[in-house]
Amino acid sequence: MAMTVLLSNATSALILILPWPLFMVGLVVGVGGERYPHLMKKMTVGAAGFALACAVVAAGTYLGGLTASPSYVIVRNLPEGLGTLAIGADVNSLTILMSILVGLVGLVVTRYAYTYLNGDTHEERFHQ
């Protein structure tokens, strides 16, 4: 029973985790992309692959019937009577489909750019 609840929560957690590696690579690339272009390329492709992997695993748990939509952060009694703020992910078939689509297109674009720009003199400008 506890394992089923844990896996059900993992589906929504994967959807929430999915964009963070891409965001972090974007921050790193903005700071030092021109100094280490080969490392930046590998980090970008790796983050896109991680996003796709998270989407595929989330799809597997969703298709297995392990879905839940918990709230991970709840802030009650906001000022001015605004109510409650809850952060979570509502996982449904559209969420899964869009996650896989975005992850796949992101991986294809980064891999294409990785091979197309290989050896170009202005390659580091693309990864900034």
Secondary structure as UniProt FT lines:
FT   HELIX           2..17
FT   TURN            18..19
FT   HELIX           20..32
FT   TURN            33..35
FT   HELIX           37..63
FT   TURN            64..65
FT   STRAND          71..78
FT   HELIX           79..81
FT   STRAND          83..88
FT   HELIX           93..116
FT   TURN            118..119
FT   TURN            121..122
FT   HELIX           123..126
//
